[in-house]
Amino acid sequence: MFYRIEINDGRVFSGTVPENGEMPRIGTAGPDSYDVYWGDEALARGDDE
């Protein structure tokens, strides 16, 4: 399944969830918020990987 993670600082992470289901670890300098999109919704937002 395709995913897209948009962090409020402007960074975007996207890709396909591997078979083991482990998502990438994403570091931030402090508390932050982000939006996660899955499947068709993630694809519709684009791929900035």
ZIQUIMO-V364071 format. One record per backbone hydrogen bond with DSSP energy under -1.0 kcal/mol. NH is the residue of the N-H (numbers start at 1). CO is the residue of the C=O. E is the energy in kcal/mol with one decimal. If there is no record, write none. Layout:
BEGIN
NH;CO;E
NH;CO;E
END
This chain:
BEGIN
3;15;-2.8
4;37;-2.0
5;13;-3.7
6;35;-2.8
7;11;-2.7
8;33;-1.9
10;7;-2.3
13;5;-2.5
15;3;-1.8
17;1;-3.1
21;18;-2.0
35;6;-2.5
37;4;-2.9
39;2;-2.4
41;38;-1.2
43;39;-2.2
44;40;-2.3
45;41;-1.0
46;43;-1.1
END
